[in-house]
């Protein structure tokens, strides 16, 4: 009788120093982990939407969006993902800020490779039994928004993709980013923006009875849209 293979920890290294990134990916791969490397927050978004990860190894000094911001939004959207901060910042205030975002471990460079492996193994062992907090959840497999009380609200594919995009980007996206992510290349920017507004209006109408539970999508005039609540994404990589 064949035995099921144990799940191998999936790790994403977020490091903009290409040499260091390659070294970390190679070393961790040789230790048996499933490892990918990216250089920015946007590349991380693309990587985890292509295939989920168990653990992030995250530098703080990154281009465009720093590691603190990334850790905060990933912790909110994907609460069971393990986050290891690996940085050159050694001040106690930086360490406290890192933990305040929800990081599980804060390591300073240079770190011995053996220590990093031990940390990844220990964290992977702990997160397997982690339970997401009771809050709003978006299930990309069933296309349902689950209220804190457990009720399910069925969504269209477009509504689910919109909520997923907002959740993974720190609860806020500007108009241009939303159109670029969810728009149709066959339509003009003006038409895409109008279609986005209609989509959000329909979603608000569908969820209006649940506003008392904390649900809200705020329109920030001239900027974009913001979720007024924390949303956990389940089955992130369901093919929709």
Secondary structure, 3 states (H helix, E strand, C coil): CCCCCCCCCEEEEECCCHHHHHHHHHHHHHCCCEEEEECCHHHHHHHHHHCCCCEEEECCCCCCCCHHHHHHHHHHHCCCCEEEEEECCCCHHHHHHHHHCCCCEEEECCCCHHHHHHHHHHHHHHHCCCCCCCCEEEECCCCEEECCCCCEEECCHHHHHHHHHHHHCCCEEEHHHHHHHHCCCCCCHHHHHHHHHHHHHHHHHHHHHHHHHCCCEEEECCCEEEECCCEEEECCCCCC
